[in-house]
Amino acid sequence: LVLLRYILWMVWHAGLPHATMVAMSNIEVEIGELSDNQSRTVMWNGKPIFVYQRSDEKMKLLEAVPMSELKHPQTEESRFHGHKTAVLIGICPHLGCVPLPNEGIYAGFFCPCHGSQFDAS
């Protein structure tokens, strides 16, 4: 019975995340006031996180983009539910580069490594 209890404790304990991992998973950052089309970069777990304030004009442009032009079509409303501030992981899915904000054909993000274009959401 003691051996079984010890084995169960080891299995349960092995599945728990390390305390430092739990502490690093939640952060609070003071970003202050962001003007329209301004982006701030915050590091989280070694990854750049973009906090991006989109203007009313950019929101209208995002709604006007035909879904057929997007590689992964998803409406703006389904992504951000009408919020002007977007919080995005700033890593390009192709090579892991960090895209540039307010660049590219969609005036969203442009990856300088290989030319990928991302909209502002």
C-alpha positions in Angstrom: 0.0 0.0 0.0 2.8 2.4 0.8 4.6 1.5 -2.5 1.4 2.1 -4.5 0.9 5.4 -2.7 4.5 6.5 -3.5 4.1 5.5 -7.2 0.8 7.4 -7.5 2.4 10.4 -5.9 5.3 10.3 -8.3 3.0 10.0 -11.4 0.8 12.9 -10.2 3.8 15.1 -9.3 5.5 14.5 -12.6 2.5 15.9 -14.5 2.5 19.2 -12.6 4.3 22.2 -14.2 7.4 23.5 -12.5 6.8 26.5 -10.2 9.0 28.8 -12.3 7.0 27.9 -15.4 3.7 28.9 -13.7 5.3 32.1 -12.5 6.5 33.0 -16.0 3.3 32.2 -17.8 1.4 35.2 -16.4 2.7 38.8 -16.8 1.3 42.2 -16.4 2.8 45.0 -18.4 2.1 48.8 -18.2 1.9 49.8 -21.9 0.5 53.3 -21.3 -1.4 55.2 -23.9 -1.0 54.0 -27.5 -1.8 56.3 -30.4 -3.4 54.9 -33.6 -1.3 52.5 -35.5 1.3 52.4 -32.8 2.8 49.1 -31.6 4.7 48.2 -28.4 6.8 45.1 -28.1 6.9 43.1 -24.8 9.0 40.0 -24.3 7.2 37.0 -22.8 8.9 33.6 -22.5 11.6 34.8 -24.9 9.0 35.7 -27.6 8.1 39.2 -28.8 4.5 40.1 -28.1 3.0 43.0 -30.1 0.5 45.2 -28.4 -1.0 47.1 -31.4 -3.5 49.9 -31.4 -5.4 50.0 -34.7 -6.9 53.1 -36.1 -10.6 53.4 -37.2 -9.3 53.6 -40.8 -7.3 50.4 -40.4 -10.4 48.7 -38.9 -12.4 49.7 -42.0 -9.7 48.4 -44.3 -9.6 45.1 -42.4 -13.3 44.7 -42.8 -13.1 45.5 -46.5 -10.4 42.8 -47.4 -12.0 40.0 -49.4 -11.7 36.7 -47.5 -10.6 35.1 -50.8 -7.3 37.1 -50.7 -6.3 35.7 -47.3 -4.4 32.4 -46.9 -6.2 31.7 -43.6 -9.6 33.5 -44.0 -11.1 34.6 -40.7 -13.2 37.7 -40.2 -12.0 40.6 -38.0 -15.1 40.2 -35.8 -14.3 36.5 -35.0 -10.7 37.3 -34.1 -11.0 40.4 -31.9 -14.7 41.0 -31.4 -14.5 44.7 -32.4 -11.6 45.7 -30.1 -9.1 48.2 -31.5 -6.2 46.9 -29.5 -4.6 43.6 -30.7 -2.2 41.5 -28.7 -0.2 39.2 -31.1 2.7 36.9 -30.9 5.3 38.6 -33.1 6.9 35.6 -34.7 6.6 34.8 -38.4 5.4 31.2 -38.8 7.7 30.5 -41.7 11.2 31.2 -40.4 10.7 32.6 -36.9 11.6 36.1 -37.9 10.1 39.2 -36.2 7.8 41.1 -38.6 7.7 44.8 -39.0 4.5 46.6 -38.0 2.6 49.0 -40.3 4.2 47.5 -43.4 3.2 45.4 -46.4 0.2 45.4 -48.8 -2.3 45.0 -46.0 -0.6 47.7 -43.9 -0.3 45.2 -41.1 3.0 43.3 -40.7 5.7 42.5 -43.1 8.4 39.8 -42.6 11.7 41.1 -43.9 13.3 37.7 -44.1 11.2 36.3 -46.9 8.5 38.8 -47.7 5.4 37.4 -46.0 2.5 39.8 -45.7 0.1 39.8 -42.7 -2.9 41.9 -42.1 -3.3 44.0 -38.9 -5.2 41.3 -37.1 
